[in-house]
Amino acid sequence: MKQGCVYLVGAGCGSYDLITVRGLKRLQSCDVVVYDDLIDTTLLSAAAPHAQRIYVGKRLGKHESSQESISQLLVETAQKGNTVVRLKGGDPFVFGRGGEEILALQQAGIPYEVVPGISSAIAIPGLAGIPVTHRGVSRSIHIVTAHTADTEDGLPACFDRLAGLDGTLVFLMGLSRLSVIVRRLTDAGMPPSTPAAVLSGADSTAPIAVRAPLGSLEEAAKRAGVQAPAIILVGKVAAFNFSSSIPARKEPRSFVSKEALSPLSGVTIALTGTGDILERLQPALSALGAQTSVVSSSRIEELPMDFNVSLLYHPCWVVLTSRNGVTCFFQRMADLGVDIRKLNHCRFAVIGPGTASALWDHGVSAELCPEEHTSQGLAEALANTVKSDESVYLFRSNCGSPILEERLCPQCQVQSISLYKVIPNQMNRFNPLPADYLVFCSASGVDFYFKHYDMIPAGTVCVCIGPVTAHALVSQSNAEVVTASEISLSGLVQTILSHHKQKAVKDQM
């Protein structure tokens, strides 16, 4: 296994083309991208097609992931031999908690590199025509967070000193506390007439700039309808307006070719699957330029669980073969009032990285994930790991592949527990228009499709998530079938990208 590593890359702020050349190169060559909320998602298209993209964004009142879980994710992902890019808005070290992540990497012995980025504290004022320093006016800049955990109002305790500084104050993440910031500064002696500004719209070439004396800044920001995220700047330099005299225009995406940013431009893809799958697969394909449509959808229906949960309080293996299985498993534990800490003797095995990621969302790390992300690969990995006196519990759908049981039953105790079934949604019966690709994510999805439609349009290439799904399709159609390299949504996307690229090369010959 190759040595994994982590690159902490500052994405800059606002437009995708504010990333550094080095940061872009690291992004283009990574295996996994772990990215924040405040980045231009166009950058995700610049990553290698096979790269897994993991969102860990955090905003006020909405945290997808804790900082501790993000740090652990970086460690565990790198330990699997991946080259990981931790893509952060602005600069990793300007209130980006990059140092905390590095400490976790150091402790785990993971190699890392920091690629600096352009901080919003400097870039946004600059784009708005405000220099954070100016000779004879401001010879210092002080960047302050408006979210401090160790004070009652979340603001730094040193406002008396801040108000007396002869320089520029830049407050990040402070729009919701603008009134308190203004009051604290004026109470500490800063004149209400001090020039100030609220700056928003980092995703544009010219951010919204609301300039006003400090004492009336809050009222001016409300009138302008400024939305977060925003920067608050206080100091004499706010009186300057050095806005660009060149008319704003949409810059060409010169840092990467059109084909690299939108490799599936003009490609039509018809989708089948559950709502959860479609919600994740459709945006991923659309971000690559594809035109997508849903031709068959289904939903999850939980089943009564005939299983003695107390068996999980003893050493055993819990096997999960899908994201849906993970969700239903923990929901069922919650419904039964099971304290998850009682499952500390369980060892968890998953079929692939997508299922492992879903498991990690519940704070549980997968102990076994096969290199071949198929039922056969999982069966072989378990057969080589599980001892004869250990029990294996398969938590999955009511139509799970028999491969696991067939392979494991001769050597250990195996029990399959049906957590859910997949049922089709009602759809209008008409044959779909021809598409370049038709995606199937399960054998049941194949069955549901042919309950709605008579045929697969001529010329459409069918892409199946795994061999079981492919077998179900081949038994009902003579259409061209390709199978994903791994049982995951990223595997499906990669397979479509590879097939489309190969087809384009053949067409040019």
FIROKOL-657382 format. One record per residue (C-alpha): residue number from 1; x, y, z. Coordinates in Angstrom, 2 decimals. Layout:
N
{k NUM; px X; py Y; pz Z}
...
END
This chain:
509
{k 1; px 0.00; py 0.00; pz 0.00}
{k 2; px 1.31; py 3.44; pz -0.94}
{k 3; px 2.04; py 6.04; pz 1.72}
{k 4; px -0.90; py 8.40; pz 2.20}
{k 5; px -0.50; py 12.11; pz 2.86}
{k 6; px -2.56; py 15.27; pz 3.38}
{k 7; px -2.26; py 18.66; pz 1.69}
{k 8; px -3.94; py 21.56; pz 3.49}
{k 9; px -4.80; py 23.83; pz 0.57}
{k 10; px -6.14; py 27.35; pz 0.85}
{k 11; px -8.72; py 27.81; pz -1.93}
{k 12; px -8.64; py 31.57; pz -1.68}
{k 13; px -11.94; py 33.41; pz -1.40}
{k 14; px -14.68; py 33.95; pz -3.87}
{k 15; px -13.90; py 32.98; pz -7.45}
{k 16; px -12.32; py 29.60; pz -8.26}
{k 17; px -9.37; py 31.26; pz -10.03}
{k 18; px -8.02; py 32.80; pz -6.82}
{k 19; px -6.48; py 29.47; pz -5.83}
{k 20; px -2.70; py 29.32; pz -6.17}
{k 21; px -1.02; py 27.38; pz -8.96}
{k 22; px 0.46; py 24.97; pz -6.41}
{k 23; px -2.92; py 24.47; pz -4.76}
{k 24; px -4.50; py 23.67; pz -8.13}
{k 25; px -1.79; py 21.12; pz -8.94}
{k 26; px -2.32; py 19.37; pz -5.61}
{k 27; px -6.08; py 19.31; pz -6.25}
{k 28; px -5.70; py 17.84; pz -9.73}
{k 29; px -3.57; py 14.93; pz -8.48}
{k 30; px -5.37; py 13.89; pz -5.28}
{k 31; px -7.46; py 10.80; pz -4.49}
{k 32; px -9.81; py 12.47; pz -1.99}
{k 33; px -11.01; py 16.08; pz -1.56}
{k 34; px -12.32; py 17.09; pz 1.85}
{k 35; px -13.84; py 20.52; pz 1.35}
{k 36; px -15.46; py 23.34; pz 3.30}
{k 37; px -18.54; py 25.43; pz 2.75}
{k 38; px -16.95; py 28.69; pz 1.62}
{k 39; px -15.29; py 27.56; pz -1.58}
{k 40; px -16.26; py 27.95; pz -5.21}
{k 41; px -17.49; py 24.43; pz -5.98}
{k 42; px -16.23; py 24.84; pz -9.55}
{k 43; px -12.89; py 23.80; pz -8.08}
{k 44; px -14.26; py 20.34; pz -7.38}
{k 45; px -14.49; py 19.75; pz -11.11}
{k 46; px -10.76; py 20.40; pz -11.39}
{k 47; px -10.03; py 17.39; pz -9.19}
{k 48; px -9.26; py 14.07; pz -10.84}
{k 49; px -12.45; py 12.31; pz -12.02}
{k 50; px -11.84; py 9.36; pz -9.71}
{k 51; px -11.31; py 11.57; pz -6.66}
{k 52; px -13.80; py 11.14; pz -3.85}
{k 53; px -15.39; py 14.42; pz -2.79}
{k 54; px -16.37; py 14.74; pz 0.89}
{k 55; px -18.26; py 17.80; pz 2.19}
{k 56; px -17.57; py 18.85; pz 5.80}
{k 57; px -18.86; py 22.41; pz 5.71}
{k 58; px -19.68; py 24.44; pz 8.81}
{k 59; px -21.80; py 27.57; pz 9.07}
{k 60; px -23.46; py 29.36; pz 11.92}
{k 61; px -26.08; py 27.04; pz 13.36}
{k 62; px -25.42; py 24.30; pz 10.79}
{k 63; px -22.39; py 22.11; pz 11.30}
{k 64; px -22.17; py 19.09; pz 9.04}
{k 65; px -19.14; py 17.77; pz 10.89}
{k 66; px -17.32; py 18.54; pz 14.13}
{k 67; px -13.70; py 19.62; pz 13.97}
{k 68; px -12.65; py 16.47; pz 15.81}
{k 69; px -14.43; py 14.25; pz 13.28}
{k 70; px -12.87; py 16.16; pz 10.38}
{k 71; px -9.37; py 15.68; pz 11.80}
{k 72; px -10.04; py 11.97; pz 12.34}
{k 73; px -11.41; py 11.67; pz 8.81}
{k 74; px -8.17; py 13.13; pz 7.40}
{k 75; px -6.09; py 10.70; pz 9.43}
{k 76; px -8.10; py 7.61; pz 8.52}
{k 77; px -8.38; py 8.52; pz 4.85}
{k 78; px -4.62; py 9.06; pz 4.56}
{k 79; px -3.92; py 5.84; pz 6.46}
{k 80; px -5.67; py 3.98; pz 3.63}
{k 81; px -2.94; py 5.18; pz 1.26}
{k 82; px -4.84; py 8.13; pz -0.23}
{k 83; px -3.45; py 11.48; pz -1.26}
{k 84; px -5.87; py 13.84; pz 0.46}
{k 85; px -6.48; py 17.52; pz -0.26}
{k 86; px -8.10; py 19.38; pz 2.61}
{k 87; px -9.60; py 22.27; pz 0.68}
{k 88; px -10.30; py 25.30; pz 2.87}
{k 89; px -11.77; py 28.67; pz 2.07}
{k 90; px -9.25; py 31.50; pz 2.33}
{k 91; px -6.06; py 30.42; pz 4.08}
{k 92; px -5.75; py 27.30; pz 6.28}
{k 93; px -4.16; py 29.26; pz 9.12}
{k 94; px -6.43; py 32.32; pz 9.22}
{k 95; px -9.17; py 31.07; pz 11.52}
{k 96; px -9.21; py 27.96; pz 9.38}
{k 97; px -8.25; py 25.57; pz 12.23}
{k 98; px -5.51; py 24.18; pz 10.05}
{k 99; px -3.22; py 23.95; pz 13.05}
{k 100; px -5.63; py 21.63; pz 14.87}
{k 101; px -5.74; py 19.32; pz 11.87}
{k 102; px -1.96; py 19.29; pz 11.59}
{k 103; px -1.64; py 18.35; pz 15.26}
{k 104; px -3.86; py 15.33; pz 14.60}
{k 105; px -1.78; py 14.42; pz 11.54}
{k 106; px 1.46; py 14.77; pz 13.48}
{k 107; px 0.16; py 12.56; pz 16.25}
{k 108; px -0.80; py 9.88; pz 13.73}
{k 109; px 2.48; py 10.18; pz 11.82}
{k 110; px 0.78; py 11.30; pz 8.58}
{k 111; px 2.94; py 13.35; pz 6.17}
{k 112; px 1.43; py 16.74; pz 5.30}
{k 113; px 2.06; py 19.99; pz 3.46}
{k 114; px 0.43; py 23.42; pz 3.79}
{k 115; px -0.39; py 25.36; pz 0.63}
{k 116; px -1.28; py 28.94; pz 1.63}
{k 117; px -4.33; py 30.68; pz 0.21}
{k 118; px -5.53; py 34.26; pz -0.14}
{k 119; px -7.35; py 35.19; pz 3.06}
{k 120; px -10.74; py 36.86; pz 2.80}
{k 121; px -9.52; py 39.34; pz 5.42}
{k 122; px -7.33; py 40.93; pz 2.74}
{k 123; px -8.90; py 39.82; pz -0.53}
{k 124; px -12.51; py 40.92; pz 0.02}
{k 125; px -11.60; py 44.47; pz 1.08}
{k 126; px -9.21; py 44.59; pz -1.89}
{k 127; px -11.91; py 43.51; pz -4.33}
{k 128; px -14.20; py 46.14; pz -2.82}
{k 129; px -11.59; py 48.84; pz -3.35}
{k 130; px -10.45; py 49.15; pz 0.26}
{k 131; px -6.73; py 48.75; pz 1.02}
{k 132; px -6.23; py 47.22; pz 4.45}
{k 133; px -3.07; py 49.32; pz 4.81}
{k 134; px -2.11; py 52.67; pz 3.29}
{k 135; px 0.98; py 54.79; pz 3.88}
{k 136; px 0.27; py 57.58; pz 6.30}
{k 137; px -3.20; py 56.24; pz 7.10}
{k 138; px -2.91; py 52.69; pz 8.41}
{k 139; px 0.31; py 50.86; pz 9.08}
{k 140; px -1.16; py 47.75; pz 10.68}
{k 141; px -3.99; py 45.30; pz 10.23}
{k 142; px -5.67; py 43.32; pz 13.00}
{k 143; px -7.77; py 40.30; pz 12.04}
{k 144; px -10.30; py 39.37; pz 14.70}
{k 145; px -12.75; py 36.50; pz 14.95}
{k 146; px -16.25; py 37.35; pz 16.07}
{k 147; px -16.75; py 33.83; pz 17.42}
{k 148; px -14.80; py 33.15; pz 20.57}
{k 149; px -15.94; py 30.25; pz 22.71}
{k 150; px -14.48; py 31.46; pz 26.00}
{k 151; px -16.45; py 34.72; pz 26.41}
{k 152; px -20.10; py 35.37; pz 27.22}
{k 153; px -20.95; py 37.21; pz 24.00}
{k 154; px -18.52; py 35.27; pz 21.80}
{k 155; px -16.37; py 38.31; pz 21.13}
{k 156; px -12.77; py 38.80; pz 22.26}
{k 157; px -12.33; py 40.34; pz 25.68}
{k 158; px -9.74; py 42.85; pz 24.47}
{k 159; px -12.05; py 45.41; pz 22.85}
{k 160; px -10.60; py 48.26; pz 24.93}
{k 161; px -7.24; py 47.64; pz 23.32}
{k 162; px -8.70; py 47.03; pz 19.86}
{k 163; px -10.53; py 50.36; pz 19.97}
{k 164; px -7.29; py 52.17; pz 20.74}
{k 165; px -5.21; py 50.61; pz 17.95}
{k 166; px -4.02; py 52.92; pz 15.21}
{k 167; px -4.68; py 50.60; pz 12.30}
{k 168; px -7.33; py 48.61; pz 10.45}
{k 169; px -9.65; py 46.19; pz 12.25}
{k 170; px -11.07; py 43.32; pz 10.22}
{k 171; px -13.76; py 41.16; pz 11.84}
{k 172; px -14.50; py 37.76; pz 10.31}
{k 173; px -17.74; py 35.80; pz 10.81}
{k 174; px -19.29; py 38.80; pz 12.58}
{k 175; px -22.40; py 39.91; pz 10.70}
{k 176; px -24.79; py 38.41; pz 13.26}
{k 177; px -22.96; py 40.34; pz 15.98}
{k 178; px -22.53; py 43.64; pz 14.17}
{k 179; px -24.55; py 45.62; pz 16.71}
{k 180; px -22.47; py 44.24; pz 19.60}
{k 181; px -19.20; py 44.95; pz 17.77}
{k 182; px -20.24; py 48.55; pz 17.12}
{k 183; px -21.39; py 49.05; pz 20.71}
{k 184; px -18.26; py 47.51; pz 22.24}
{k 185; px -15.95; py 49.63; pz 20.09}
{k 186; px -17.76; py 52.90; pz 20.75}
{k 187; px -18.09; py 52.13; pz 24.47}
{k 188; px -14.32; py 51.63; pz 24.51}
{k 189; px -13.79; py 55.11; pz 23.11}
{k 190; px -13.68; py 54.69; pz 19.33}
{k 191; px -15.39; py 57.70; pz 17.71}
{k 192; px -18.74; py 56.87; pz 16.05}
{k 193; px -17.52; py 58.88; pz 13.05}
{k 194; px -14.75; py 56.33; pz 12.34}
{k 195; px -14.99; py 55.12; pz 8.71}
{k 196; px -16.25; py 51.53; pz 8.49}
{k 197; px -17.66; py 49.06; pz 5.99}
{k 198; px -19.51; py 45.78; pz 5.73}
{k 199; px -18.42; py 43.69; pz 2.75}
{k 200; px -20.30; py 40.72; pz 1.29}
{k 201; px -20.61; py 38.80; pz -1.97}
{k 202; px -17.25; py 37.04; pz -2.09}
{k 203; px -18.38; py 34.99; pz -5.07}
{k 204; px -18.51; py 38.03; pz -7.35}
{k 205; px -15.82; py 40.18; pz -8.98}
{k 206; px -17.07; py 43.21; pz -7.04}
{k 207; px -18.36; py 42.42; pz -3.51}
{k 208; px -21.18; py 44.46; pz -2.02}
{k 209; px -19.57; py 47.26; pz -0.04}
{k 210; px -21.65; py 49.16; pz 2.48}
{k 211; px -19.62; py 52.16; pz 3.74}
{k 212; px -20.81; py 54.22; pz 6.67}
{k 213; px -19.53; py 55.85; pz 9.87}
{k 214; px -19.15; py 53.27; pz 12.62}
{k 215; px -22.11; py 54.61; pz 14.59}
{k 216; px -24.56; py 54.09; pz 11.69}
{k 217; px -22.98; py 50.99; pz 10.15}
{k 218; px -25.58; py 48.54; pz 11.43}
{k 219; px -28.48; py 50.56; pz 10.05}
{k 220; px -26.75; py 50.94; pz 6.68}
{k 221; px -26.07; py 47.20; pz 6.46}
{k 222; px -29.72; py 46.40; pz 7.23}
{k 223; px -30.96; py 48.80; pz 4.54}
{k 224; px -28.64; py 47.19; pz 2.00}
{k 225; px -29.82; py 43.70; pz 2.95}
{k 226; px -26.29; py 42.38; pz 3.42}
{k 227; px -26.18; py 38.60; pz 3.82}
{k 228; px -23.62; py 36.36; pz 5.51}
{k 229; px -20.85; py 35.57; pz 5.08}
{k 230; px -19.61; py 39.11; pz 5.42}
{k 231; px -16.57; py 41.02; pz 6.63}
{k 232; px -16.67; py 44.03; pz 8.93}
{k 233; px -13.85; py 46.53; pz 8.44}
{k 234; px -13.23; py 49.47; pz 10.76}
{k 235; px -10.58; py 52.11; pz 10.16}
{k 236; px -9.66; py 55.19; pz 8.17}
{k 237; px -8.91; py 53.13; pz 5.05}
{k 238; px -12.65; py 52.38; pz 4.72}
{k 239; px -13.02; py 55.91; pz 3.35}
{k 240; px -11.01; py 54.95; pz 0.24}
{k 241; px -12.67; py 53.56; pz -2.86}
{k 242; px -10.08; py 52.00; pz -5.13}
{k 243; px -12.61; py 49.84; pz -6.96}
{k 244; px -11.47; py 48.47; pz -10.29}
{k 245; px -11.84; py 50.90; pz -13.18}
{k 246; px -11.92; py 47.99; pz -15.63}
{k 247; px -15.50; py 46.86; pz -16.33}
{k 248; px -16.33; py 43.60; pz -14.62}
{k 249; px -16.38; py 40.62; pz -16.94}
{k 250; px -16.58; py 36.91; pz -16.58}
{k 251; px -13.05; py 35.60; pz -16.77}
{k 252; px -12.37; py 32.53; pz -18.90}
{k 253; px -11.58; py 29.42; pz -16.92}
{k 254; px -8.07; py 29.41; pz -18.23}
{k 255; px -6.51; py 27.43; pz -15.39}
{k 256; px -8.10; py 24.24; pz -16.63}
{k 257; px -9.56; py 23.25; pz -19.98}
{k 258; px -13.27; py 23.19; pz -20.71}
{k 259; px -13.02; py 19.44; pz -21.08}
{k 260; px -11.44; py 19.11; pz -17.66}
{k 261; px -14.05; py 21.29; pz -15.96}
{k 262; px -17.03; py 19.80; pz -17.81}
{k 263; px -15.88; py 16.45; pz -19.18}
{k 264; px -19.50; py 15.29; pz -19.59}
{k 265; px -20.75; py 18.43; pz -21.34}
{k 266; px -23.51; py 17.48; pz -23.78}
{k 267; px -23.84; py 13.94; pz -22.36}
{k 268; px -27.36; py 12.81; pz -21.40}
{k 269; px -27.72; py 10.42; pz -18.48}
{k 270; px -30.94; py 8.76; pz -17.32}
{k 271; px -31.00; py 7.74; pz -13.68}
{k 272; px -32.74; py 5.13; pz -11.57}
{k 273; px -32.49; py 4.62; pz -7.83}
{k 274; px -33.75; py 5.64; pz -4.42}
{k 275; px -34.25; py 9.25; pz -3.45}
{k 276; px -31.07; py 9.25; pz -1.36}
{k 277; px -28.99; py 7.97; pz -4.26}
{k 278; px -30.50; py 10.38; pz -6.75}
{k 279; px -29.92; py 13.35; pz -4.42}
{k 280; px -26.21; py 12.58; pz -4.39}
{k 281; px -25.69; py 11.21; pz -7.89}
{k 282; px -27.54; py 13.88; pz -9.87}
{k 283; px -25.50; py 16.88; pz -8.57}
{k 284; px -22.24; py 14.95; pz -9.00}
{k 285; px -22.97; py 14.30; pz -12.67}
{k 286; px -24.39; py 17.77; pz -13.28}
{k 287; px -21.21; py 19.31; pz -11.84}
{k 288; px -19.32; py 17.47; pz -14.60}
{k 289; px -21.53; py 18.98; pz -17.28}
{k 290; px -24.00; py 16.12; pz -17.83}
{k 291; px -27.71; py 16.58; pz -18.47}
{k 292; px -29.55; py 14.23; pz -16.12}
{k 293; px -33.10; py 12.99; pz -15.83}
{k 294; px -34.84; py 10.53; pz -13.51}
{k 295; px -36.69; py 7.75; pz -15.34}
{k 296; px -37.40; py 5.46; pz -12.40}
{k 297; px -37.27; py 6.11; pz -8.67}
{k 298; px -37.84; py 4.07; pz -5.56}
{k 299; px -37.95; py 4.50; pz -1.83}
{k 300; px -36.88; py 2.68; pz 1.30}
{k 301; px -39.43; py 1.02; pz 3.55}
{k 302; px -38.22; py -0.33; pz 6.89}
{k 303; px -39.12; py -3.90; pz 7.81}
{k 304; px -39.86; py -5.38; pz 11.24}
{k 305; px -36.58; py -6.70; pz 12.59}
{k 306; px -36.68; py -10.28; pz 13.86}
{k 307; px -33.42; py -10.19; pz 15.77}
{k 308; px -32.25; py -10.36; pz 19.38}
{k 309; px -30.32; py -7.11; pz 19.75}
{k 310; px -28.57; py -8.36; pz 22.90}
{k 311; px -26.46; py -10.59; pz 20.64}
{k 312; px -24.64; py -7.43; pz 19.60}
{k 313; px -23.47; py -6.84; pz 23.16}
{k 314; px -20.93; py -9.65; pz 22.70}
{k 315; px -17.96; py -9.93; pz 20.33}
{k 316; px -19.23; py -10.28; pz 16.77}
{k 317; px -19.07; py -8.86; pz 13.25}
{k 318; px -21.69; py -6.43; pz 11.95}
{k 319; px -21.72; py -6.31; pz 8.15}
{k 320; px -23.27; py -3.36; pz 6.30}
{k 321; px -23.49; py -3.35; pz 2.52}
{k 322; px -25.02; py 0.04; pz 1.71}
{k 323; px -25.63; py 3.55; pz 2.98}
{k 324; px -29.28; py 2.65; pz 3.37}
{k 325; px -28.29; py -0.28; pz 5.54}
{k 326; px -26.21; py 2.00; pz 7.77}
{k 327; px -29.07; py 4.49; pz 8.12}
{k 328; px -31.66; py 1.81; pz 8.89}
{k 329; px -29.35; py 0.01; pz 11.32}
{k 330; px -28.76; py 3.05; pz 13.52}
{k 331; px -32.36; py 4.16; pz 13.23}
{k 332; px -33.47; py 0.74; pz 14.44}
{k 333; px -31.02; py 0.89; pz 17.34}
{k 334; px -32.43; py 4.28; pz 18.29}
{k 335; px -36.01; py 3.03; pz 18.01}
{k 336; px -35.17; py 0.17; pz 20.38}
{k 337; px -33.49; py 2.51; pz 22.86}
{k 338; px -30.11; py 0.84; pz 22.43}
{k 339; px -27.19; py 2.71; pz 23.96}
{k 340; px -24.66; py 2.61; pz 21.12}
{k 341; px -21.89; py 2.29; pz 23.68}
{k 342; px -23.14; py -1.24; pz 24.32}
{k 343; px -21.97; py -2.15; pz 20.81}
{k 344; px -18.34; py -1.63; pz 21.72}
{k 345; px -17.63; py -5.32; pz 21.16}
{k 346; px -18.90; py -5.19; pz 17.58}
{k 347; px -16.45; py -5.11; pz 14.69}
{k 348; px -17.90; py -3.41; pz 11.62}
{k 349; px -17.30; py -4.49; pz 8.03}
{k 350; px -18.50; py -2.51; pz 5.00}
{k 351; px -18.60; py -3.14; pz 1.27}
{k 352; px -16.92; py 0.08; pz 0.14}
{k 353; px -15.83; py 3.64; pz 0.95}
{k 354; px -19.33; py 5.10; pz 0.52}
{k 355; px -20.72; py 2.79; pz 3.18}
{k 356; px -17.65; py 3.45; pz 5.34}
{k 357; px -18.28; py 7.19; pz 5.08}
{k 358; px -21.93; py 6.74; pz 6.08}
{k 359; px -20.81; py 4.63; pz 9.04}
{k 360; px -18.32; py 7.30; pz 10.08}
{k 361; px -21.15; py 9.86; pz 10.08}
{k 362; px -22.40; py 7.94; pz 13.14}
{k 363; px -18.97; py 8.11; pz 14.78}
{k 364; px -18.08; py 4.50; pz 13.99}
{k 365; px -15.01; py 3.44; pz 12.03}
{k 366; px -15.13; py 0.44; pz 9.71}
{k 367; px -12.60; py -2.19; pz 10.72}
{k 368; px -12.80; py -4.01; pz 7.40}
{k 369; px -13.34; py -2.60; pz 3.91}
{k 370; px -12.24; py -4.83; pz 1.01}
{k 371; px -9.97; py -3.60; pz -1.76}
{k 372; px -12.52; py -4.98; pz -4.23}
{k 373; px -15.76; py -3.18; pz -3.40}
{k 374; px -18.12; py -5.99; pz -4.38}
{k 375; px -20.10; py -8.64; pz -2.52}
{k 376; px -17.52; py -11.19; pz -3.64}
{k 377; px -14.66; py -8.98; pz -2.46}
{k 378; px -16.33; py -8.43; pz 0.92}
{k 379; px -17.05; py -12.15; pz 1.27}
{k 380; px -13.42; py -13.08; pz 0.61}
{k 381; px -12.11; py -10.41; pz 2.99}
{k 382; px -14.41; py -11.63; pz 5.76}
{k 383; px -13.52; py -15.27; pz 5.09}
{k 384; px -9.85; py -14.40; pz 5.56}
{k 385; px -10.51; py -12.45; pz 8.76}
{k 386; px -13.40; py -13.98; pz 10.72}
{k 387; px -12.55; py -16.77; pz 13.15}
{k 388; px -14.59; py -19.95; pz 13.35}
{k 389; px -15.98; py -19.12; pz 16.79}
{k 390; px -17.15; py -15.62; pz 15.78}
{k 391; px -20.66; py -14.66; pz 14.73}
{k 392; px -21.41; py -12.57; pz 11.65}
{k 393; px -24.63; py -10.54; pz 11.33}
{k 394; px -25.59; py -9.22; pz 7.89}
{k 395; px -27.81; py -6.12; pz 8.16}
{k 396; px -29.16; py -5.29; pz 4.71}
{k 397; px -32.15; py -5.26; pz 2.37}
{k 398; px -34.52; py -8.20; pz 1.97}
{k 399; px -32.97; py -9.01; pz -1.40}
{k 400; px -29.28; py -8.93; pz -0.51}
{k 401; px -26.81; py -11.01; pz -2.49}
{k 402; px -26.49; py -14.65; pz -1.30}
{k 403; px -22.73; py -14.56; pz -1.93}
{k 404; px -21.86; py -13.53; pz 1.62}
{k 405; px -23.81; py -16.35; pz 3.25}
{k 406; px -22.64; py -18.94; pz 0.76}
{k 407; px -18.99; py -18.04; pz 1.33}
{k 408; px -19.08; py -17.67; pz 5.13}
{k 409; px -21.55; py -20.34; pz 6.31}
{k 410; px -19.06; py -23.21; pz 6.03}
{k 411; px -16.64; py -21.59; pz 8.48}
{k 412; px -18.67; py -19.53; pz 10.97}
{k 413; px -22.15; py -18.66; pz 12.25}
{k 414; px -23.92; py -16.26; pz 9.87}
{k 415; px -27.31; py -14.61; pz 10.22}
{k 416; px -28.93; py -12.30; pz 7.67}
{k 417; px -31.27; py -9.62; pz 9.05}
{k 418; px -33.57; py -7.79; pz 6.64}
{k 419; px -33.77; py -4.17; pz 7.70}
{k 420; px -35.61; py -2.70; pz 4.74}
{k 421; px -37.01; py -3.26; pz 1.32}
{k 422; px -36.96; py -1.07; pz -1.75}
{k 423; px -40.30; py -0.29; pz -3.37}
{k 424; px -40.95; py 1.65; pz -6.60}
{k 425; px -42.55; py 5.05; pz -6.75}
{k 426; px -45.50; py 5.51; pz -9.05}
{k 427; px -44.44; py 6.82; pz -12.45}
{k 428; px -46.21; py 7.61; pz -15.68}
{k 429; px -45.80; py 4.73; pz -18.10}
{k 430; px -44.04; py 5.91; pz -21.23}
{k 431; px -40.79; py 4.85; pz -22.76}
{k 432; px -37.94; py 7.23; pz -21.94}
{k 433; px -36.22; py 9.26; pz -24.61}
{k 434; px -32.84; py 7.95; pz -25.79}
{k 435; px -29.96; py 8.86; pz -23.52}
{k 436; px -26.24; py 8.29; pz -23.75}
{k 437; px -26.23; py 6.39; pz -20.46}
{k 438; px -28.79; py 4.70; pz -18.23}
{k 439; px -27.66; py 4.12; pz -14.63}
{k 440; px -28.81; py 1.24; pz -12.43}
{k 441; px -27.88; py 1.14; pz -8.74}
{k 442; px -29.44; py -2.18; pz -7.71}
{k 443; px -30.98; py -5.38; pz -9.07}
{k 444; px -34.34; py -4.24; pz -7.71}
{k 445; px -33.88; py -1.02; pz -9.66}
{k 446; px -33.60; py -3.09; pz -12.83}
{k 447; px -36.87; py -4.86; pz -12.00}
{k 448; px -38.62; py -1.58; pz -11.24}
{k 449; px -37.45; py -0.11; pz -14.55}
{k 450; px -38.95; py -2.90; pz -16.61}
{k 451; px -42.20; py -2.63; pz -14.69}
{k 452; px -42.45; py 0.92; pz -16.02}
{k 453; px -40.86; py 0.60; pz -19.44}
{k 454; px -40.87; py -1.94; pz -22.24}
{k 455; px -37.33; py -1.46; pz -23.44}
{k 456; px -34.03; py 0.33; pz -23.15}
{k 457; px -33.66; py 2.95; pz -25.90}
{k 458; px -31.41; py 1.98; pz -28.78}
{k 459; px -27.86; py 3.26; pz -28.47}
{k 460; px -28.08; py 3.75; pz -24.70}
{k 461; px -25.22; py 2.31; pz -22.65}
{k 462; px -26.33; py 0.84; pz -19.32}
{k 463; px -24.05; py 1.46; pz -16.34}
{k 464; px -24.51; py -0.88; pz -13.38}
{k 465; px -23.16; py -0.34; pz -9.88}
{k 466; px -22.01; py -3.95; pz -9.46}
{k 467; px -22.01; py -7.46; pz -10.96}
{k 468; px -25.29; py -8.52; pz -9.27}
{k 469; px -27.06; py -5.54; pz -10.83}
{k 470; px -25.40; py -6.21; pz -14.17}
{k 471; px -26.49; py -9.86; pz -14.08}
{k 472; px -30.09; py -8.82; pz -13.41}
{k 473; px -29.98; py -6.46; pz -16.40}
{k 474; px -28.37; py -8.90; pz -18.81}
{k 475; px -31.12; py -11.39; pz -18.04}
{k 476; px -33.74; py -8.90; pz -19.29}
{k 477; px -32.04; py -6.91; pz -22.04}
{k 478; px -29.49; py -7.11; pz -24.83}
{k 479; px -28.35; py -3.53; pz -24.28}
{k 480; px -24.67; py -2.71; pz -23.90}
{k 481; px -23.72; py -3.02; pz -20.22}
{k 482; px -20.69; py -1.72; pz -18.34}
{k 483; px -20.10; py -2.37; pz -14.64}
{k 484; px -18.65; py 0.16; pz -12.22}
{k 485; px -15.11; py -0.43; pz -11.07}
{k 486; px -16.29; py -0.29; pz -7.47}
{k 487; px -19.68; py -0.50; pz -5.80}
{k 488; px -20.14; py 3.17; pz -5.00}
{k 489; px -21.56; py 6.30; pz -6.56}
{k 490; px -18.05; py 7.58; pz -7.23}
{k 491; px -17.39; py 4.26; pz -8.99}
{k 492; px -20.41; py 4.88; pz -11.21}
{k 493; px -19.25; py 8.40; pz -12.04}
{k 494; px -15.72; py 7.24; pz -12.79}
{k 495; px -16.98; py 4.47; pz -15.05}
{k 496; px -19.14; py 6.90; pz -17.04}
{k 497; px -16.21; py 9.30; pz -17.38}
{k 498; px -13.85; py 6.55; pz -18.54}
{k 499; px -16.34; py 5.07; pz -21.01}
{k 500; px -17.19; py 8.48; pz -22.45}
{k 501; px -13.51; py 9.33; pz -22.86}
{k 502; px -12.79; py 6.04; pz -24.61}
{k 503; px -15.79; py 6.53; pz -26.88}
{k 504; px -14.61; py 10.04; pz -27.79}
{k 505; px -11.18; py 8.68; pz -28.73}
{k 506; px -12.74; py 5.98; pz -30.92}
{k 507; px -15.00; py 8.52; pz -32.64}
{k 508; px -11.95; py 10.60; pz -33.57}
{k 509; px -10.13; py 7.65; pz -35.16}
END
